[in-house]
Amino acid sequence: MLAENLQQVEENIQRACDRAGRKKENVTLIAVSKTKPASMLSEIYQCGVRDFGENKVQELCEKKEQLPKDIRWHMIGHLQRNKVKYIIRDTELIHSVDTYRLAEEINIQAKKIKRIVPVLIEINIAGETSKFGILPEEALLFIEEAAKLDSIRIQGLMTVAPYTKQPEENRPYFRQIKKLSVDIAKEKIDNVSMDILSMGMTGDYVTAIEEGSTIVRVGTGIFGARNYT
């Protein structure tokens, strides 16, 4: 079942890329495995997936110990400053930098292990009070400040679009994020690239790819509904 789900997602990604005139290899699929046991991750790993995303530090740390070492772990959920030290060494990419103090803490912990840590800046594109992230109009100033921290590398933007049953409703938000990334890239800020756009989840990843997403974060579409009990 999981292999079939994954195949369907991969086919959807290919079709979205074809429609947008893009190459599929330029879109990274992250299997979002929150609340799912390591055995399910292992099954998807056997299908060739190497990028896995977790929302919680504890889950990431526990699964990392149980699974192959060549997995690329992505921290995609809200990250508390006091948890940074637990993931700083082994996380491929931190998607959810949403305050300067968090960026500062990542920088401090990165220096301790002499590592440059790649990060994305989380943008609250719809201005939802229930979501974390920098408001679009504040993004450039924020990035200019965060870019001065020398042990992080800002590699792009991430967003969590509003929940909707109609993916088309989120197309304008994805377009805004793409435009924002292009505008920031034009500023040619040291220590900043806008190569990565992490946007699109199970409900809207196809639309996100059509609008320029380079990373999609798919959980339910691969692993099925989550059990939060």
CYANA upper distance limits for C-alpha pairs under 8 A (distance plus 0.5 A):
  1 MET  CA      5 ASN  CA      6.69
  2 LEU  CA      6 LEU  CA      6.62
  2 LEU  CA     40 MET  CA      8.46
  2 LEU  CA     43 GLU  CA      7.94
  2 LEU  CA     44 ILE  CA      7.42
  2 LEU  CA    222 ILE  CA      6.60
  2 LEU  CA    223 PHE  CA      6.74
  3 ALA  CA      7 GLN  CA      6.63
  3 ALA  CA     43 GLU  CA      8.20
  3 ALA  CA     44 ILE  CA      7.22
  3 ALA  CA     47 CYS  CA      7.26
  4 GLU  CA      8 GLN  CA      6.74
  5 ASN  CA      9 VAL  CA      6.84
  5 ASN  CA    221 GLY  CA      7.09
  5 ASN  CA    222 ILE  CA      5.57
  5 ASN  CA    223 PHE  CA      8.11
  6 LEU  CA     10 GLU  CA      6.64
  6 LEU  CA     44 ILE  CA      8.21
  6 LEU  CA    221 GLY  CA      8.21
  6 LEU  CA    222 ILE  CA      5.89
  7 GLN  CA     11 GLU  CA      6.64
  8 GLN  CA     12 ASN  CA      6.67
  9 VAL  CA     13 ILE  CA      6.70
  9 VAL  CA    221 GLY  CA      7.59
  9 VAL  CA    222 ILE  CA      7.84
 10 GLU  CA     14 GLN  CA      6.75
 11 GLU  CA     15 ARG  CA      6.74
 12 ASN  CA     16 ALA  CA      6.65
 12 ASN  CA    206 VAL  CA      7.26
 13 ILE  CA     17 CYS  CA      6.64
 13 ILE  CA     24 LYS  CA      7.52
 13 ILE  CA    206 VAL  CA      6.87
 13 ILE  CA    209 ILE  CA      7.95
 14 GLN  CA     18 ASP  CA      6.65
 14 GLN  CA     24 LYS  CA      6.24
 15 ARG  CA     19 ARG  CA      6.75
 16 ALA  CA     20 ALA  CA      6.76
 16 ALA  CA    206 VAL  CA      6.19
 16 ALA  CA    207 THR  CA      8.05
 16 ALA  CA    209 ILE  CA      6.76
 16 ALA  CA    210 GLU  CA      6.34
 17 CYS  CA     21 GLY  CA      6.39
 17 CYS  CA     22 ARG  CA      5.22
 17 CYS  CA     23 LYS  CA      6.55
 17 CYS  CA     24 LYS  CA      6.34
 17 CYS  CA    209 ILE  CA      7.23
 17 CYS  CA    210 GLU  CA      7.15
 18 ASP  CA     22 ARG  CA      6.57
 18 ASP  CA     23 LYS  CA      7.94
 19 ARG  CA    210 GLU  CA      7.61
 20 ALA  CA    209 ILE  CA      8.28
 20 ALA  CA    210 GLU  CA      5.73
 20 ALA  CA    211 GLU  CA      8.30
 22 ARG  CA     26 ASN  CA      7.97
 23 LYS  CA     27 VAL  CA      8.07
 26 ASN  CA    214 THR  CA      6.72
 27 VAL  CA    209 ILE  CA      8.17
 27 VAL  CA    213 SER  CA      7.61
 27 VAL  CA    214 THR  CA      4.97
 27 VAL  CA    215 ILE  CA      6.04
 27 VAL  CA    216 VAL  CA      7.88
 28 THR  CA     51 ASP  CA      8.46
 28 THR  CA    214 THR  CA      6.60
 28 THR  CA    215 ILE  CA      5.18
 28 THR  CA    216 VAL  CA      6.91
 29 LEU  CA     51 ASP  CA      7.43
 29 LEU  CA    215 ILE  CA      6.47
 29 LEU  CA    216 VAL  CA      5.76
 29 LEU  CA    217 ARG  CA      6.82
 29 LEU  CA    218 VAL  CA      7.67
 30 ILE  CA     51 ASP  CA      5.49
 30 ILE  CA     52 PHE  CA      5.64
 30 ILE  CA     53 GLY  CA      6.45
 30 ILE  CA     74 HIS  CA      8.47
 30 ILE  CA    215 ILE  CA      7.56
 30 ILE  CA    216 VAL  CA      6.58
 30 ILE  CA    217 ARG  CA      5.35
 30 ILE  CA    218 VAL  CA      6.67
 31 ALA  CA     49 VAL  CA      8.07
 31 ALA  CA     51 ASP  CA      6.88
 31 ALA  CA     52 PHE  CA      5.25
 31 ALA  CA     53 GLY  CA      6.45
 31 ALA  CA    217 ARG  CA      6.74
 31 ALA  CA    218 VAL  CA      5.85
 31 ALA  CA    219 GLY  CA      6.19
 31 ALA  CA    222 ILE  CA      7.64
 32 VAL  CA     52 PHE  CA      6.26
 32 VAL  CA     53 GLY  CA      5.00
 32 VAL  CA     54 GLU  CA      6.50
 32 VAL  CA    217 ARG  CA      6.53
 32 VAL  CA    218 VAL  CA      5.99
 32 VAL  CA    219 GLY  CA      4.73
 32 VAL  CA    220 THR  CA      8.39
 33 SER  CA     37 PRO  CA      8.49
 33 SER  CA     41 LEU  CA      7.42
 33 SER  CA     52 PHE  CA      7.24
 33 SER  CA     53 GLY  CA      6.68
 33 SER  CA     54 GLU  CA      6.53
 33 SER  CA    219 GLY  CA      6.51
 33 SER  CA    223 PHE  CA      7.81
 34 LYS  CA     53 GLY  CA      8.09
 34 LYS  CA     54 GLU  CA      5.91
 34 LYS  CA     55 ASN  CA      6.77
 34 LYS  CA     56 LYS  CA      8.03
 34 LYS  CA     59 GLU  CA      7.74
 34 LYS  CA    219 GLY  CA      8.20
 34 LYS  CA    226 ARG  CA      8.33
 35 THR  CA     59 GLU  CA      8.33
 35 THR  CA    226 ARG  CA      6.92
 35 THR  CA    227 ASN  CA      7.04
 35 THR  CA    228 TYR  CA      7.36
 36 LYS  CA     40 MET  CA      7.16
 36 LYS  CA     41 LEU  CA      7.99
 36 LYS  CA    223 PHE  CA      8.10
 36 LYS  CA    226 ARG  CA      7.80
 36 LYS  CA    227 ASN  CA      8.50
 37 PRO  CA     41 LEU  CA      7.35
 38 ALA  CA     42 SER  CA      6.56
 38 ALA  CA     63 LYS  CA      6.55
 38 ALA  CA     66 GLN  CA      7.43
 38 ALA  CA     67 LEU  CA      7.63
 39 SER  CA     43 GLU  CA      6.91
 40 MET  CA     44 ILE  CA      7.06
 40 MET  CA    223 PHE  CA      8.06
 41 LEU  CA     45 TYR  CA      6.54
 42 SER  CA     46 GLN  CA      6.69
 42 SER  CA     67 LEU  CA      7.51
 43 GLU  CA     47 CYS  CA      7.22
 44 ILE  CA     48 GLY  CA      7.36
 44 ILE  CA     49 VAL  CA      6.54
 45 TYR  CA     49 VAL  CA      5.36
 45 TYR  CA     50 ARG  CA      6.72
 50 ARG  CA     70 ASP  CA      7.66
 50 ARG  CA     71 ILE  CA      5.37
 50 ARG  CA     72 ARG  CA      6.36
 51 ASP  CA     71 ILE  CA      6.58
 51 ASP  CA     72 ARG  CA      5.30
 51 ASP  CA     73 TRP  CA      6.59
 51 ASP  CA     74 HIS  CA      7.68
 52 PHE  CA     71 ILE  CA      7.62
 52 PHE  CA     72 ARG  CA      6.81
 52 PHE  CA     73 TRP  CA      5.73
 52 PHE  CA     74 HIS  CA      6.56
 53 GLY  CA     73 TRP  CA      6.37
 53 GLY  CA     74 HIS  CA      5.03
 53 GLY  CA     75 MET  CA      6.39
 53 GLY  CA     76 ILE  CA      6.59
 53 GLY  CA    217 ARG  CA      7.89
 54 GLU  CA     59 GLU  CA      7.37
 54 GLU  CA     60 LEU  CA      6.22
 54 GLU  CA     73 TRP  CA      8.08
 54 GLU  CA     74 HIS  CA      6.89
 54 GLU  CA     75 MET  CA      5.96
 54 GLU  CA     76 ILE  CA      6.41
 54 GLU  CA     77 GLY  CA      7.24
 55 ASN  CA     59 GLU  CA      8.33
 55 ASN  CA     60 LEU  CA      8.34
 55 ASN  CA     75 MET  CA      6.67
 55 ASN  CA     76 ILE  CA      5.80
 55 ASN  CA     77 GLY  CA      4.33
 55 ASN  CA     78 HIS  CA      7.37
 56 LYS  CA     60 LEU  CA      6.89
 56 LYS  CA     75 MET  CA      8.13
 56 LYS  CA     77 GLY  CA      6.81
 56 LYS  CA     78 HIS  CA      8.24
 56 LYS  CA     79 LEU  CA      8.25
 57 VAL  CA     61 CYS  CA      6.67
 57 VAL  CA     75 MET  CA      8.09
 57 VAL  CA     79 LEU  CA      8.20
 57 VAL  CA     83 LYS  CA      7.35
 57 VAL  CA     86 TYR  CA      7.86
 57 VAL  CA     87 ILE  CA      7.48
 58 GLN  CA     62 GLU  CA      6.65
 59 GLU  CA     63 LYS  CA      6.56
 60 LEU  CA     64 LYS  CA      6.44
 60 LEU  CA     73 TRP  CA      8.05
 60 LEU  CA     75 MET  CA      8.36
 61 CYS  CA     65 GLU  CA      7.12
 61 CYS  CA     86 TYR  CA      7.97
 61 CYS  CA     87 ILE  CA      7.71
 62 GLU  CA     66 GLN  CA      7.35
 63 LYS  CA     67 LEU  CA      6.65
 64 LYS  CA     68 PRO  CA      8.10
 64 LYS  CA     69 LYS  CA      8.04
 64 LYS  CA     73 TRP  CA      8.46
 67 LEU  CA     71 ILE  CA      8.19
 72 ARG  CA     91 THR  CA      7.51
 72 ARG  CA     92 GLU  CA      5.99
 73 TRP  CA     90 ASP  CA      7.74
 73 TRP  CA     91 THR  CA      5.62
 73 TRP  CA     92 GLU  CA      5.88
 73 TRP  CA     93 LEU  CA      7.73
 74 HIS  CA     91 THR  CA      6.32
 74 HIS  CA     92 GLU  CA      6.13
 74 HIS  CA     93 LEU  CA      5.63
 74 HIS  CA     94 ILE  CA      6.53
 74 HIS  CA     95 HIS  CA      7.67
 75 MET  CA     79 LEU  CA      8.43
 75 MET  CA     91 THR  CA      7.34
 75 MET  CA     93 LEU  CA      6.99
 75 MET  CA     94 ILE  CA      5.37
 75 MET  CA     95 HIS  CA      6.50
 75 MET  CA     96 SER  CA      7.76
 76 ILE  CA     94 ILE  CA      6.94
 76 ILE  CA     95 HIS  CA      5.51
 76 ILE  CA     96 SER  CA      6.26
 77 GLY  CA     95 HIS  CA      8.09
 77 GLY  CA     96 SER  CA      6.70
 78 HIS  CA     96 SER  CA      6.51
 78 HIS  CA    132 PHE  CA      7.89
 79 LEU  CA     83 LYS  CA      7.46
 79 LEU  CA     84 VAL  CA      7.67
 79 LEU  CA     96 SER  CA      7.35
 79 LEU  CA     97 VAL  CA      8.10
 79 LEU  CA    102 LEU  CA      8.36
 80 GLN  CA     84 VAL  CA      7.34
 80 GLN  CA    102 LEU  CA      7.90
 81 ARG  CA    101 ARG  CA      8.25
 81 ARG  CA    102 LEU  CA      6.10
 81 ARG  CA    105 GLU  CA      6.72
 81 ARG  CA    106 ILE  CA      8.33
 83 LYS  CA     87 ILE  CA      7.88
 84 VAL  CA     88 ILE  CA      6.43
 84 VAL  CA    105 GLU  CA      7.70
 84 VAL  CA    106 ILE  CA      6.80
 84 VAL  CA    109 GLN  CA      7.79
 85 LYS  CA     89 ARG  CA      8.39
 85 LYS  CA    106 ILE  CA      8.40
 85 LYS  CA    109 GLN  CA      6.51
 87 ILE  CA     91 THR  CA      6.28
 88 ILE  CA    106 ILE  CA      7.77
 88 ILE  CA    109 GLN  CA      7.29
 88 ILE  CA    110 ALA  CA      6.99
 88 ILE  CA    117 VAL  CA      8.07
 89 ARG  CA    110 ALA  CA      8.25
 89 ARG  CA    113 ILE  CA      7.88
 89 ARG  CA    115 ARG  CA      8.24
 92 GLU  CA    118 PRO  CA      7.83
 93 LEU  CA    117 VAL  CA      7.80
 93 LEU  CA    118 PRO  CA      5.89
 93 LEU  CA    119 VAL  CA      6.09
 93 LEU  CA    120 LEU  CA      8.06
 94 ILE  CA    118 PRO  CA      7.14
 94 ILE  CA    119 VAL  CA      5.23
 94 ILE  CA    120 LEU  CA      6.73
 95 HIS  CA    119 VAL  CA      6.29
 95 HIS  CA    120 LEU  CA      5.11
 95 HIS  CA    121 ILE  CA      7.15
 95 HIS  CA    122 GLU  CA      7.22
 95 HIS  CA    157 LEU  CA      8.23
 95 HIS  CA    158 MET  CA      6.64
 95 HIS  CA    198 SER  CA      8.03
 96 SER  CA    119 VAL  CA      8.12
 96 SER  CA    120 LEU  CA      6.74
 96 SER  CA    121 ILE  CA      6.57
 96 SER  CA    122 GLU  CA      5.51
 96 SER  CA    133 GLY  CA      8.16
 96 SER  CA    158 MET  CA      7.49
 97 VAL  CA    102 LEU  CA      6.96
 97 VAL  CA    103 ALA  CA      6.78
 97 VAL  CA    119 VAL  CA      7.41
 97 VAL  CA    120 LEU  CA      6.67
 97 VAL  CA    121 ILE  CA      5.39
 97 VAL  CA    122 GLU  CA      6.06
 97 VAL  CA    133 GLY  CA      8.08
 98 ASP  CA    102 LEU  CA      7.57
 98 ASP  CA    103 ALA  CA      8.42
 98 ASP  CA    121 ILE  CA      6.70
 98 ASP  CA    122 GLU  CA      5.87
 98 ASP  CA    123 ILE  CA      7.99
 98 ASP  CA    132 PHE  CA      7.13
 98 ASP  CA    133 GLY  CA      5.19
 98 ASP  CA    134 ILE  CA      6.31
 99 THR  CA    103 ALA  CA      7.01
 99 THR  CA    133 GLY  CA      8.12
 99 THR  CA    134 ILE  CA      7.94
100 TYR  CA    104 GLU  CA      6.55
100 TYR  CA    142 PHE  CA      7.91
100 TYR  CA    146 ALA  CA      6.96
101 ARG  CA    105 GLU  CA      6.68
102 LEU  CA    106 ILE  CA      6.71
103 ALA  CA    107 ASN  CA      6.68
103 ALA  CA    146 ALA  CA      7.11
103 ALA  CA    149 LEU  CA      8.38
103 ALA  CA    152 ILE  CA      8.31
104 GLU  CA    108 ILE  CA      6.74
104 GLU  CA    146 ALA  CA      8.23
104 GLU  CA    149 LEU  CA      7.56
105 GLU  CA    109 GLN  CA      6.68
106 ILE  CA    110 ALA  CA      6.41
106 ILE  CA    117 VAL  CA      8.21
106 ILE  CA    151 SER  CA      8.49
106 ILE  CA    152 ILE  CA      7.80
107 ASN  CA    111 LYS  CA      6.70
107 ASN  CA    117 VAL  CA      8.28
107 ASN  CA    149 LEU  CA      6.87
107 ASN  CA    150 ASP  CA      7.65
107 ASN  CA    151 SER  CA      5.56
107 ASN  CA    152 ILE  CA      6.31
108 ILE  CA    112 LYS  CA      7.18
108 ILE  CA    151 SER  CA      8.27
109 GLN  CA    113 ILE  CA      7.46
110 ALA  CA    114 LYS  CA      6.46
110 ALA  CA    115 ARG  CA      5.61
110 ALA  CA    116 ILE  CA      6.80
110 ALA  CA    117 VAL  CA      7.03
110 ALA  CA    151 SER  CA      6.46
110 ALA  CA    152 ILE  CA      8.04
111 LYS  CA    115 ARG  CA      6.69
111 LYS  CA    116 ILE  CA      8.24
111 LYS  CA    151 SER  CA      6.66
115 ARG  CA    151 SER  CA      7.15
116 ILE  CA    150 ASP  CA      8.25
116 ILE  CA    151 SER  CA      5.08
116 ILE  CA    152 ILE  CA      5.69
116 ILE  CA    153 ARG  CA      7.16
117 VAL  CA    151 SER  CA      6.78
117 VAL  CA    152 ILE  CA      5.14
117 VAL  CA    153 ARG  CA      6.49
118 PRO  CA    152 ILE  CA      6.24
118 PRO  CA    153 ARG  CA      5.16
118 PRO  CA    154 ILE  CA      6.57
118 PRO  CA    155 GLN  CA      6.91
119 VAL  CA    152 ILE  CA      7.26
119 VAL  CA    153 ARG  CA      6.49
119 VAL  CA    154 ILE  CA      5.64
119 VAL  CA    155 GLN  CA      6.51
119 VAL  CA    156 GLY  CA      7.99
120 LEU  CA    154 ILE  CA      6.26
120 LEU  CA    155 GLN  CA      6.21
120 LEU  CA    156 GLY  CA      5.52
120 LEU  CA    157 LEU  CA      5.47
120 LEU  CA    158 MET  CA      6.52
120 LEU  CA    196 ILE  CA      8.34
121 ILE  CA    133 GLY  CA      8.25
121 ILE  CA    134 ILE  CA      8.19
121 ILE  CA    143 ILE  CA      8.32
121 ILE  CA    154 ILE  CA      7.78
121 ILE  CA    156 GLY  CA      7.01
121 ILE  CA    157 LEU  CA      5.33
121 ILE  CA    158 MET  CA      6.44
122 GLU  CA    132 PHE  CA      8.06
122 GLU  CA    133 GLY  CA      5.31
122 GLU  CA    134 ILE  CA      6.69
122 GLU  CA    157 LEU  CA      6.38
122 GLU  CA    158 MET  CA      5.14
122 GLU  CA    159 THR  CA      6.03
123 ILE  CA    132 PHE  CA      8.33
123 ILE  CA    133 GLY  CA      5.12
123 ILE  CA    134 ILE  CA      5.19
123 ILE  CA    135 LEU  CA      6.39
123 ILE  CA    136 PRO  CA      6.74
123 ILE  CA    139 ALA  CA      7.94
123 ILE  CA    157 LEU  CA      7.31
123 ILE  CA    158 MET  CA      6.56
123 ILE  CA    159 THR  CA      5.66
123 ILE  CA    160 VAL  CA      8.36
124 ASN  CA    128 GLU  CA      7.26
124 ASN  CA    131 LYS  CA      7.16
124 ASN  CA    132 PHE  CA      6.81
124 ASN  CA    133 GLY  CA      5.01
124 ASN  CA    134 ILE  CA      5.99
124 ASN  CA    135 LEU  CA      5.80
124 ASN  CA    136 PRO  CA      7.41
124 ASN  CA    159 THR  CA      6.77
124 ASN  CA    160 VAL  CA      7.64
124 ASN  CA    161 ALA  CA      8.41
125 ILE  CA    135 LEU  CA      6.96
125 ILE  CA    136 PRO  CA      6.61
125 ILE  CA    159 THR  CA      7.18
125 ILE  CA    160 VAL  CA      8.27
125 ILE  CA    161 ALA  CA      7.44
125 ILE  CA    173 TYR  CA      6.84
125 ILE  CA    176 GLN  CA      8.15
125 ILE  CA    177 ILE  CA      7.58
126 ALA  CA    161 ALA  CA      7.54
126 ALA  CA    162 PRO  CA      7.53
126 ALA  CA    173 TYR  CA      7.53
127 GLY  CA    131 LYS  CA      8.31
127 GLY  CA    135 LEU  CA      6.93
128 GLU  CA    162 PRO  CA      8.40
133 GLY  CA    159 THR  CA      8.30
134 ILE  CA    138 GLU  CA      6.98
134 ILE  CA    139 ALA  CA      6.58
135 LEU  CA    139 ALA  CA      6.81
136 PRO  CA    180 LEU  CA      7.98
138 GLU  CA    142 PHE  CA      6.72
139 ALA  CA    143 ILE  CA      6.53
140 LEU  CA    144 GLU  CA      6.66
140 LEU  CA    184 ILE  CA      6.94
141 LEU  CA    145 GLU  CA      6.93
142 PHE  CA    146 ALA  CA      6.65
143 ILE  CA    147 ALA  CA      6.27
143 ILE  CA    154 ILE  CA      8.47
143 ILE  CA    192 VAL  CA      8.47
144 GLU  CA    148 LYS  CA      7.58
144 GLU  CA    189 ILE  CA      7.41
145 GLU  CA    149 LEU  CA      8.36
147 ALA  CA    152 ILE  CA      8.15
147 ALA  CA    153 ARG  CA      7.81
147 ALA  CA    154 ILE  CA      7.29
147 ALA  CA    189 ILE  CA      8.15
147 ALA  CA    190 ASP  CA      7.39
147 ALA  CA    191 ASN  CA      6.10
147 ALA  CA    192 VAL  CA      6.96
148 LYS  CA    191 ASN  CA      8.10
150 ASP  CA    191 ASN  CA      8.41
153 ARG  CA    191 ASN  CA      6.33
153 ARG  CA    192 VAL  CA      7.00
154 ILE  CA    191 ASN  CA      6.94
154 ILE  CA    192 VAL  CA      5.37
154 ILE  CA    193 SER  CA      6.74
154 ILE  CA    194 MET  CA      8.28
155 GLN  CA    192 VAL  CA      6.53
155 GLN  CA    193 SER  CA      5.30
155 GLN  CA    194 MET  CA      5.91
155 GLN  CA    195 ASP  CA      6.47
155 GLN  CA    196 ILE  CA      6.42
156 GLY  CA    181 SER  CA      7.63
156 GLY  CA    192 VAL  CA      8.14
156 GLY  CA    193 SER  CA      6.56
156 GLY  CA    194 MET  CA      4.65
156 GLY  CA    195 ASP  CA      6.22
156 GLY  CA    196 ILE  CA      5.06
156 GLY  CA    197 LEU  CA      6.31
156 GLY  CA    198 SER  CA      8.40
157 LEU  CA    177 ILE  CA      8.22
157 LEU  CA    181 SER  CA      7.52
157 LEU  CA    194 MET  CA      7.59
157 LEU  CA    196 ILE  CA      6.92
157 LEU  CA    197 LEU  CA      5.67
157 LEU  CA    198 SER  CA      6.77
158 MET  CA    197 LEU  CA      6.34
158 MET  CA    198 SER  CA      4.98
158 MET  CA    199 MET  CA      6.31
159 THR  CA    177 ILE  CA      8.36
159 THR  CA    198 SER  CA      7.07
159 THR  CA    199 MET  CA      5.93
160 VAL  CA    199 MET  CA      7.06
160 VAL  CA    200 GLY  CA      7.79
161 ALA  CA    170 ASN  CA      7.04
161 ALA  CA    173 TYR  CA      7.45
161 ALA  CA    174 PHE  CA      8.33
161 ALA  CA    199 MET  CA      8.13
161 ALA  CA    200 GLY  CA      7.92
162 PRO  CA    170 ASN  CA      7.60
164 THR  CA    169 GLU  CA      7.71
164 THR  CA    170 ASN  CA      8.26
164 THR  CA    203 GLY  CA      8.10
165 LYS  CA    203 GLY  CA      7.64
166 GLN  CA    170 ASN  CA      8.34
167 PRO  CA    171 ARG  CA      7.60
167 PRO  CA    203 GLY  CA      6.89
167 PRO  CA    204 ASP  CA      5.29
167 PRO  CA    207 THR  CA      7.00
168 GLU  CA    204 ASP  CA      8.36
168 GLU  CA    207 THR  CA      7.32
170 ASN  CA    174 PHE  CA      6.92
170 ASN  CA    204 ASP  CA      7.98
170 ASN  CA    207 THR  CA      8.26
171 ARG  CA    175 ARG  CA      6.70
171 ARG  CA    207 THR  CA      6.82
171 ARG  CA    208 ALA  CA      7.50
171 ARG  CA    211 GLU  CA      7.71
172 PRO  CA    176 GLN  CA      6.68
173 TYR  CA    177 ILE  CA      6.81
174 PHE  CA    178 LYS  CA      6.74
174 PHE  CA    199 MET  CA      7.86
174 PHE  CA    208 ALA  CA      6.53
174 PHE  CA    211 GLU  CA      6.58
174 PHE  CA    212 GLY  CA      8.36
175 ARG  CA    179 LYS  CA      6.63
175 ARG  CA    211 GLU  CA      6.42
175 ARG  CA    212 GLY  CA      8.48
176 GLN  CA    180 LEU  CA      6.53
177 ILE  CA    181 SER  CA      6.68
178 LYS  CA    182 VAL  CA      6.82
178 LYS  CA    197 LEU  CA      8.00
178 LYS  CA    211 GLU  CA      7.73
178 LYS  CA    212 GLY  CA      7.05
178 LYS  CA    213 SER  CA      8.44
179 LYS  CA    183 ASP  CA      6.64
180 LEU  CA    184 ILE  CA      6.65
181 SER  CA    185 ALA  CA      6.55
181 SER  CA    194 MET  CA      6.29
181 SER  CA    197 LEU  CA      8.46
182 VAL  CA    186 LYS  CA      6.84
182 VAL  CA    194 MET  CA      7.81
183 ASP  CA    187 GLU  CA      7.46
184 ILE  CA    188 LYS  CA      7.91
184 ILE  CA    189 ILE  CA      8.50
184 ILE  CA    194 MET  CA      7.90
185 ALA  CA    189 ILE  CA      7.97
185 ALA  CA    192 VAL  CA      8.28
185 ALA  CA    193 SER  CA      6.95
185 ALA  CA    194 MET  CA      6.26
188 LYS  CA    192 VAL  CA      7.93
189 ILE  CA    193 SER  CA      8.43
196 ILE  CA    213 SER  CA      8.11
196 ILE  CA    214 THR  CA      6.25
196 ILE  CA    215 ILE  CA      7.61
197 LEU  CA    212 GLY  CA      7.82
197 LEU  CA    213 SER  CA      5.51
197 LEU  CA    214 THR  CA      5.67
197 LEU  CA    215 ILE  CA      6.64
198 SER  CA    213 SER  CA      6.51
198 SER  CA    214 THR  CA      6.63
198 SER  CA    215 ILE  CA      5.03
198 SER  CA    216 VAL  CA      6.51
198 SER  CA    217 ARG  CA      8.12
199 MET  CA    205 TYR  CA      7.75
199 MET  CA    208 ALA  CA      6.64
199 MET  CA    213 SER  CA      6.16
199 MET  CA    214 THR  CA      8.20
199 MET  CA    215 ILE  CA      6.85
199 MET  CA    216 VAL  CA      6.18
199 MET  CA    217 ARG  CA      7.77
200 GLY  CA    204 ASP  CA      5.84
200 GLY  CA    205 TYR  CA      4.40
200 GLY  CA    206 VAL  CA      7.86
200 GLY  CA    207 THR  CA      7.97
200 GLY  CA    208 ALA  CA      5.55
200 GLY  CA    209 ILE  CA      7.93
200 GLY  CA    213 SER  CA      7.73
200 GLY  CA    215 ILE  CA      8.19
200 GLY  CA    216 VAL  CA      5.57
200 GLY  CA    217 ARG  CA      6.74
200 GLY  CA    218 VAL  CA      8.37
201 MET  CA    205 TYR  CA      5.39
201 MET  CA    216 VAL  CA      6.48
201 MET  CA    217 ARG  CA      5.40
201 MET  CA    218 VAL  CA      5.53
201 MET  CA    219 GLY  CA      7.96
202 THR  CA    217 ARG  CA      7.65
202 THR  CA    218 VAL  CA      5.37
202 THR  CA    219 GLY  CA      6.89
202 THR  CA    220 THR  CA      6.74
202 THR  CA    221 GLY  CA      5.85
204 ASP  CA    208 ALA  CA      6.79
205 TYR  CA    209 ILE  CA      6.64
205 TYR  CA    216 VAL  CA      6.49
205 TYR  CA    217 ARG  CA      8.15
205 TYR  CA    218 VAL  CA      8.18
206 VAL  CA    210 GLU  CA      6.93
207 THR  CA    211 GLU  CA      6.92
208 ALA  CA    212 GLY  CA      6.90
208 ALA  CA    213 SER  CA      5.87
208 ALA  CA    216 VAL  CA      8.32
209 ILE  CA    213 SER  CA      5.11
209 ILE  CA    214 THR  CA      7.51
209 ILE  CA    216 VAL  CA      8.24
218 VAL  CA    222 ILE  CA      7.14
219 GLY  CA    223 PHE  CA      6.37
219 GLY  CA    224 GLY  CA      7.79
220 THR  CA    224 GLY  CA      4.87
220 THR  CA    225 ALA  CA      5.78
220 THR  CA    226 ARG  CA      7.45
